[in-house]
Amino acid sequence: MRKIKVLSIICLALLAIVGCRKKEINKLKDEVNDLKTRVTVLEETCRQNNTNIVSLQTIVNASTEGDYITSITPITKDGVEIGYTIAFKNQKPITIYNGTNGTSPTIGVTNVDGNYYWTLNGELLLDENDNKIRVTGENGAKPNLKIEDGNWYVSYDDGSSWNFVSNVKDGLGGAVFNEVTYDENFVYFTLADGTQIKIARQDAVAVSTKDGAILAEFSVSETKKVYFSQGNLQYQASTNTWRFAENQWDYVGDANNGTVFENTVKSDNANISDSYSGWIDLFGWGTSGYDDKNPYMTNTEADYGNGINDISGTNYDWGVYNKINNGGNQTGEWRTLTKEEWNYVINTRNNASDKKGLANVNGIPGLVVLPDNWTLPDGISFTNGANDDFSQNTYSSIDWSIMEENGAVFLPNAGHRYETVVHAAKSNDYEWSIGYYWSSSYSNNKTAYAVFVCRNAISASESEKYTTYEGFSVRLVKDVE
């Protein structure tokens, strides 16, 4: 009997020990599973944030380049909306994931002097030389996040090096995007710090050009109307190619100013030559290439154009003699306005004074000219006339896309060239930002007429005549049939 009792006690003790051990094992299993779950969540958060960073760079590109959204499709998982797939006209499609607060460092962007730069937890992200890191452009980069040994790291050189940010337990920051909302005209991307970037939807920005022509009518005399080209004329000597600028605000400028690149290399009017592989957009008068009057001429002693005659309707006119690559690609499609026509559209046509005004478009100063039948779009403002710093009308690329859809024309202040020296092609110095646009009309003593635009003047008068060897901008037109 005693032996049975002892055995019973021993069994009960063993059962108690086994039961406690089992609880400890189950608890340990739960802790391991919880850790695995948290690691999985963190890894997924890191993956989604890196996807969102790529998407944010694309959104900034679209915003600065005037691109628009063609579709926005919700992403769902188990019946819950977790993000969006968004397609653009020009950019690659992107995916945006909804984020959670307090789980990761926050990558964002901020606009400084018209350029977007990356931020980390609200502070500007700096490279090893303490330089701000551009989101887009020639020196643009893209940060990446990773988790290693329980810490967050960031790289801004495609993973070649990594910088410590915080321990995962610190719970800094959160999602890249706070929310994505949209209406019939725009998609609004609100970042974690409240910064908002809006991109137009396709229905709000219908195609406003055809074969390089902005489809809005401008009277250039009592009986004649024209369409303006989609941008300033550009030339590449190495391929003998003519084209219109992709955007109305685009201009070549010099080594430090301008918006035009060829294979990531900044184009520069100072490099003008018969073999230059970049682009130029400042031309001597009548340098269409006809009769050896070539667009890369810089000789101050040579005759330009057709001697002492107007070039209107002749092969010395850039638009008459050349095929414009993105302007229908046929000779005789385009032409240059005469001085009388420039004066009419800017100064004489009905309500002319109400249809011109200095402006800053996507960071570039210049002149806005409105079509005959103009209706101001909702949510957009316009002030006519001139002031001292071009700020009376300031348009983002998105705002301008809506203006352009309604027929507005923008003539950027692209500066001018004397031989191989480029002057006043400055987008960030309004005092010295100047634009000149050739007419097809000859004056005398090797001079021709042009339109002149500066911070306090818009002139297309008889007094605006300049030596024909100077390099000015050219904006072609097409007659309305």
TAJO-V620854 format. One record per residue. N is the residue number from 1. SS is DSSP state (~ for helix, > for strand, _ for the rest). PHI is phi in radians with two decimals (* if undefined). OMEGA is omega in whole degrees, -180 to 180 (* if undefined). Layout:
[[N SS PHI OMEGA] [N SS PHI OMEGA]]
//
This chain:
[[1 _ * 179] [2 ~ -1.12 -179] [3 ~ -1.10 179] [4 ~ -1.10 179] [5 ~ -1.10 -180] [6 ~ -1.07 179] [7 ~ -1.08 179] [8 ~ -1.10 180] [9 ~ -1.11 -180] [10 ~ -1.07 180] [11 ~ -1.11 179] [12 ~ -1.08 179] [13 ~ -1.10 179] [14 ~ -1.09 179] [15 ~ -1.08 179] [16 ~ -1.12 -180] [17 ~ -1.11 -180] [18 ~ -1.08 179] [19 ~ -1.10 179] [20 ~ -1.14 180] [21 ~ -1.08 180] [22 ~ -1.12 177] [23 ~ -1.09 179] [24 ~ -1.12 179] [25 ~ -1.11 179] [26 ~ -1.10 179] [27 ~ -1.11 179] [28 ~ -1.10 177] [29 ~ -1.06 179] [30 ~ -1.07 180] [31 ~ -1.13 178] [32 ~ -1.10 180] [33 ~ -1.11 178] [34 ~ -1.12 178] [35 ~ -1.10 178] [36 ~ -1.04 180] [37 ~ -1.13 -180] [38 ~ -1.15 177] [39 ~ -1.11 179] [40 ~ -1.07 179] [41 ~ -1.08 -180] [42 ~ -1.12 179] [43 ~ -1.12 178] [44 ~ -1.19 176] [45 ~ -1.06 179] [46 ~ -1.08 -180] [47 ~ -1.07 -179] [48 ~ -1.16 179] [49 ~ -1.14 177] [50 ~ -1.13 174] [51 ~ -1.10 180] [52 ~ -1.13 179] [53 ~ -1.14 176] [54 ~ -1.04 -180] [55 ~ -1.13 179] [56 ~ -1.11 177] [57 ~ -1.07 178] [58 ~ -1.12 179] [59 ~ -1.08 178] [60 ~ -1.13 176] [61 ~ -1.00 -179] [62 ~ -1.07 -179] [63 ~ -1.14 -176] [64 ~ -1.35 -178] [65 ~ -1.73 178] [66 _ 1.29 178] [67 _ -1.27 177] [68 _ -2.39 -174] [69 > -1.62 -179] [70 > -1.71 177] [71 > -2.81 175] [72 > -2.39 -173] [73 > -2.18 178] [74 > -1.10 173] [75 > -1.85 -180] [76 > -2.10 175] [77 > -2.46 -177] [78 _ 0.95 177] [79 _ 1.40 -178] [80 > -1.93 179] [81 > -1.30 -177] [82 > -1.98 180] [83 > 2.92 -177] [84 > -2.48 165] [85 > -1.87 -173] [86 > -2.21 180] [87 > -1.93 -179] [88 > -2.08 175] [89 _ -1.18 -174] [90 _ -1.98 -178] [91 _ -1.32 174] [92 _ -1.22 178] [93 _ -1.05 180] [94 > -2.22 173] [95 > -2.11 177] [96 > -2.10 178] [97 > -1.82 171] [98 _ -1.15 -177] [99 _ -1.87 176] [100 _ -2.16 -177] [101 _ -1.39 170] [102 _ 1.28 -178] [103 _ -2.03 -175] [104 _ -2.73 171] [105 _ -1.07 -179] [106 _ -1.82 173] [107 > -1.66 179] [108 > -2.52 177] [109 > -2.39 174] [110 > -2.47 -178] [111 > -1.67 178] [112 > -2.16 178] [113 _ 0.95 175] [114 _ 1.50 178] [115 > -2.04 178] [116 > -1.62 178] [117 > -2.22 180] [118 > -1.32 173] [119 > -2.17 177] [120 > -2.24 -177] [121 _ 0.90 175] [122 _ 1.53 -180] [123 > -1.90 178] [124 > -1.00 177] [125 _ -1.44 -175] [126 > -2.02 177] [127 _ -1.47 -175] [128 _ -1.15 178] [129 _ -1.78 179] [130 _ 1.13 175] [131 _ -1.63 175] [132 > -1.09 -176] [133 _ -1.80 -180] [134 > -1.18 176] [135 _ -1.41 -177] [136 _ -2.30 176] [137 _ 1.59 -174] [138 _ -1.04 -178] [139 _ -1.80 -179] [140 _ -1.19 179] [141 _ -2.45 -178] [142 _ -2.43 177] [143 _ -1.26 174] [144 > -2.26 178] [145 > -1.93 170] [146 > -2.62 175] [147 > -1.97 178] [148 > -2.62 180] [149 _ 0.95 177] [150 _ 1.36 -179] [151 > -2.21 173] [152 > -1.60 176] [153 > -2.27 176] [154 > -2.22 175] [155 > -2.20 175] [156 _ -2.19 176] [157 _ -2.32 178] [158 _ 1.05 174] [159 _ 1.54 178] [160 _ -1.19 177] [161 _ -2.50 -177] [162 _ -2.29 -180] [163 > -2.06 178] [164 > -1.10 178] [165 > -1.99 -177] [166 > -2.93 172] [167 > -1.42 -178] [168 ~ -1.06 -180] [169 ~ -1.29 -177] [170 ~ -1.19 177] [171 _ 1.08 179] [172 _ -1.28 169] [173 _ 1.14 -177] [174 _ 2.98 -174] [175 _ -1.23 173] [176 _ -1.18 180] [177 > -1.84 175] [178 > -1.39 177] [179 > -2.85 174] [180 > -2.17 179] [181 > -2.24 180] [182 > -2.75 173] [183 _ -2.25 -174] [184 _ -1.26 -176] [185 _ -1.89 -173] [186 > -2.41 165] [187 > -1.94 -176] [188 > -1.92 179] [189 > -1.83 -180] [190 > -1.78 -178] [191 > -1.45 -175] [192 _ -1.06 -179] [193 _ -1.57 179] [194 _ 1.67 176] [195 _ -1.02 -179] [196 > -2.13 175] [197 > -2.08 180] [198 > -2.00 180] [199 > -2.18 -180] [200 > -1.20 175] [201 > -1.62 -175] [202 ~ -0.99 -178] [203 ~ -1.13 -179] [204 ~ -1.50 -178] [205 _ -2.21 177] [206 _ -1.27 180] [207 _ -1.09 -175] [208 _ -1.92 180] [209 > -2.24 175] [210 > -2.53 -177] [211 _ 0.87 175] [212 _ 1.49 -177] [213 > -1.79 172] [214 > -1.35 -169] [215 _ -1.46 174] [216 _ -2.46 -173] [217 _ -1.60 177] [218 > -2.17 177] [219 > -1.31 177] [220 _ -2.04 171] [221 _ -2.87 -180] [222 _ -1.18 -175] [223 _ -2.15 -173] [224 _ -2.23 176] [225 > -2.24 -179] [226 > -2.37 166] [227 > -1.83 174] [228 > -1.46 175] [229 > -1.26 -174] [230 _ -1.25 180] [231 _ -3.04 180] [232 _ -1.16 179] [233 > -1.29 179] [234 > -2.29 -178] [235 > -2.45 175] [236 > -2.09 -173] [237 _ -1.19 -175] [238 _ -1.09 180] [239 _ -2.04 -176] [240 _ 0.89 -177] [241 > -1.93 173] [242 > -1.88 177] [243 > -2.70 170] [244 > -1.64 176] [245 _ -0.99 -178] [246 _ -1.13 179] [247 _ -2.12 -178] [248 _ -1.10 -178] [249 _ -1.50 -176] [250 _ -1.21 172] [251 _ -2.64 -175] [252 _ -1.37 180] [253 _ 1.20 -179] [254 _ -2.19 -177] [255 _ -1.17 -174] [256 _ -1.95 -178] [257 _ -2.24 -179] [258 _ 2.15 -172] [259 _ -2.20 -171] [260 _ -1.85 179] [261 > -2.19 172] [262 > -2.26 -177] [263 _ 0.93 177] [264 _ 1.23 179] [265 > -1.71 -179] [266 > -1.11 174] [267 _ -1.30 -173] [268 _ -2.60 179] [269 ~ -1.05 179] [270 ~ -1.19 180] [271 ~ -1.56 -178] [272 _ -0.90 177] [273 _ -2.90 -179] [274 _ -1.41 -180] [275 _ -2.28 -176] [276 _ -1.09 -178] [277 _ -1.62 173] [278 _ -1.50 -178] [279 _ -1.96 172] [280 > -2.17 177] [281 _ -2.54 174] [282 _ -2.11 -170] [283 > -2.14 168] [284 _ -1.16 -174] [285 _ -1.15 175] [286 _ 1.25 -178] [287 _ -1.64 -178] [288 _ -1.43 -173] [289 _ 1.84 179] [290 ~ -1.31 175] [291 ~ 1.00 180] [292 ~ 1.07 173] [293 _ -1.63 -168] [294 _ -1.51 -176] [295 _ -1.16 179] [296 _ -1.72 178] [297 _ -1.13 176] [298 _ -2.32 -176] [299 _ -1.15 -179] [300 _ -1.42 -179] [301 _ -1.74 -174] [302 _ -1.35 170] [303 _ -1.40 179] [304 _ -1.97 -180] [305 _ 1.09 -176] [306 _ -1.75 179] [307 _ 1.10 -176] [308 _ -1.80 -175] [309 _ -1.89 172] [310 _ -1.11 179] [311 _ -1.79 -178] [312 _ -1.00 177] [313 _ 1.35 -179] [314 _ -1.87 180] [315 _ -1.23 175] [316 _ -1.31 177] [317 _ -1.36 -177] [318 ~ -0.93 -175] [319 ~ -1.35 180] [320 ~ -1.36 -171] [321 ~ -1.45 -169] [322 _ -1.91 167] [323 _ -1.46 178] [324 > -1.66 -171] [325 _ -0.87 180] [326 _ -1.90 180] [327 _ -2.23 -180] [328 _ 1.69 174] [329 _ 0.99 177] [330 _ -2.31 175] [331 _ -1.24 176] [332 _ 1.32 -178] [333 _ -1.44 -170] [334 _ -2.26 177] [335 > -2.77 178] [336 _ -1.78 178] [337 _ -1.14 171] [338 _ -1.32 178] [339 ~ -1.10 179] [340 ~ -1.13 180] [341 ~ -1.23 175] [342 ~ -1.03 -179] [343 ~ -1.11 -179] [344 ~ -1.15 -175] [345 ~ -1.21 -178] [346 ~ -1.60 -171] [347 ~ -2.10 -166] [348 ~ -1.96 -175] [349 _ -1.05 -177] [350 _ -1.00 180] [351 _ 1.01 -177] [352 ~ -1.03 -177] [353 ~ -1.15 180] [354 ~ -1.46 -172] [355 ~ -2.02 174] [356 > -2.52 179] [357 > -2.97 175] [358 > -1.20 -175] [359 > -2.74 170] [360 > -2.03 -179] [361 > -2.00 -179] [362 _ 0.93 178] [363 _ 1.53 -177] [364 > -1.95 178] [365 > -1.37 179] [366 > 3.02 -175] [367 > -2.06 172] [368 > -1.70 174] [369 > -2.15 -175] [370 _ -1.74 -178] [371 _ -1.25 -178] [372 _ -1.01 -179] [373 _ -1.73 -172] [374 _ -1.89 172] [375 _ -2.20 -179] [376 _ -1.20 -179] [377 _ -1.14 176] [378 _ -1.04 177] [379 _ 1.43 -179] [380 _ -2.07 178] [381 _ -2.04 176] [382 _ -2.62 176] [383 _ -2.07 -178] [384 _ -1.37 176] [385 > 1.60 -175] [386 _ -2.29 170] [387 _ -2.32 -170] [388 _ -1.59 -176] [389 _ -2.49 176] [390 _ 1.17 -173] [391 _ -1.50 -177] [392 _ -1.14 175] [393 _ -2.30 -179] [394 > -2.11 -175] [395 > -2.20 169] [396 _ -1.28 178] [397 ~ -1.07 179] [398 ~ -1.24 177] [399 ~ -1.03 -178] [400 ~ -1.18 179] [401 ~ -1.04 178] [402 ~ -1.30 175] [403 ~ -1.03 -178] [404 ~ -1.12 178] [405 ~ -1.04 178] [406 _ -1.63 171] [407 _ 1.77 -178] [408 _ -1.18 177] [409 > -1.97 178] [410 > -2.17 176] [411 > -1.88 -177] [412 > -1.22 175] [413 _ -1.34 -173] [414 _ -1.64 180] [415 > 1.38 179] [416 > -2.63 -177] [417 > -2.16 171] [418 > -2.09 -171] [419 _ 0.95 179] [420 _ -1.94 179] [421 > -1.83 -178] [422 > -1.74 -177] [423 > -2.04 164] [424 _ 1.00 175] [425 _ -1.68 -171] [426 _ -1.92 179] [427 _ -1.49 -176] [428 _ -1.91 179] [429 _ -2.32 -173] [430 ~ -1.10 -177] [431 ~ -1.09 -177] [432 ~ -1.95 178] [433 _ -1.47 -173] [434 _ -2.35 175] [435 > -2.26 175] [436 > -2.30 179] [437 > -2.28 -178] [438 > -1.12 163] [439 > -1.75 177] [440 > -1.63 -171] [441 > -1.77 177] [442 > -1.47 176] [443 _ -1.86 176] [444 _ -2.90 177] [445 _ 0.84 178] [446 _ 1.02 174] [447 > -2.21 177] [448 > -2.43 -175] [449 > -1.53 180] [450 > -2.64 172] [451 > -1.59 -179] [452 > -2.11 -180] [453 > -2.32 172] [454 > -2.47 -171] [455 _ -1.15 -179] [456 _ -2.40 -179] [457 > -2.66 172] [458 > -2.29 -170] [459 > -2.29 173] [460 _ -2.33 -172] [461 _ -1.58 179] [462 _ -1.09 -177] [463 _ -1.39 -176] [464 _ -1.53 177] [465 > -2.22 -170] [466 > -2.46 179] [467 > -1.09 -169] [468 _ -1.22 -180] [469 _ -1.45 178] [470 _ -1.28 -180] [471 > -1.58 -180] [472 > -2.09 175] [473 > -1.30 176] [474 _ -2.28 176] [475 _ -2.13 -176] [476 _ -1.49 178] [477 > -2.32 176] [478 > -2.23 -179] [479 > -1.18 174] [480 _ -1.37 -177] [481 _ -1.32 *]]
//
